Amino acid sequence: MELGVNAFYGVVILVVVFPVNYALTKISTRLEDKLLKIKDERLKLINDVLSGMRVLKLYAWEESMEQLIAKLRKRELFVLRQVFLMDAGINVSFQLAPLVATLISFYGYTVIQGNPLRPDVAFVSLLFFGMLRLSIYMLPRLLTDSIKAWVSSRRLVEFLNAEEMQPSHILREAQDPALPIVSLRDCSFSWTGVNVAEPNLQLKNISLEIQPGELIGVVGRVGSGKSSLLSAILGEMERMEDKGEAIVRAKSIGYVPQQPWIQNKTLRGNVLFDSPFNESKYTSVINACSMGEDLKLLQAGDFTEIGEKGINLSGGQKARVALARAVYMDAELYVLDDTLSAVDAHVGQLFLQM
């Protein structure tokens, strides 16, 4: 009102700031997305290095791994600098916008129109632009936080909207002594999914029957599909629905994978797997899995913390812990994937006699 039409000069400056910051915001969004991907890559590499520290030390790969991590960190810092520069640009533009708008309005009022800058005009105008300063001051912070929230939420939405895992294509029924515990008839299984145009079938036209109480061994060359067959029985692979049937008549399945899965808990906690503790049963399982001597060597016995992924155990010890966990659960069906390869010959012979 005091500056008249000259106030619109300042408003124009404020309006111009928004498309400029919109462009900076788009750039910042892409940089944030790129930064998160590099962080994921670096953290994955660090996790792999820590998980395989023994092998890394054995082959003296410390410097090579250090260089790889440093290279990823350097890329991350480069993108991080760009992100900070974009954030600084957004903040500076919004911080300077009210001041520049005020100066432009005063310039038009005094220089262009030749009016004297009276105190009443100056202070009222400063008060008006000062009222806008707080809102404009909060806007860049809101923008930068919104960018980070948008990038993170987009990744979450992408994950949540991903194709749902298909329900198990294995029909589970109660055990019947008169019927096979595992029955596959002309079944084809795939890891890639059955909804794709040309599914890659790892197992084709498989027929198999296993009676209750039978001990079945699957042999074959490397890569022939032995582990895939076990995964199919567990329901981890997708089955072509157009033909055949797959039935597993067991309420509980004890599974020992080729690479033992070990929790970061005590040895006893890994064996029990949150099942109720029964001392006589537990002792029988420990002895049957040839873990008695191992417990004597451990300072805290079965209360020893065995570390993430069993880092404090040898390969054979991890295999025996995984086997003991499966045995302790009293499953109706046991699926063992190459468990004997990690133990000594005489221990393997004892396992077969269990």
Buried (B, 14 or more C-beta within 10 A) or exposed (E): EBBEEBBBBBBEBBEBBEEBBEEBBEBBBBBBBBBBEBBEEBEEBBEEBEEBEEEBEEEEBEEEBEEBBEEBBEBBEEBBEBBEBBBEBBBEBBBEBBEBBBBBBBBBBBEEEEBEEEEEBBEEBBEBBEEBBEEBBEBBEEBBEEBBEBBEEBBEEEEEEEEEEEEBBBEEEEBEEEEBBBBBBEBBBBBEEBEEEEBEBBBEEBEBBBEBEEEEEEEEEEEEBBBBBBBBBBBBBBBBEEEBEBBBBBEEBBBBBBEBBBBEBBBBBBBBEEEEEEEEBBEEBBEBBBBEEBBEEBEEEBEBEBEEBBBBBEEBBBBBBBBBBBBBBEBBBBBBBBBBEBBEEEBBEBBEEE
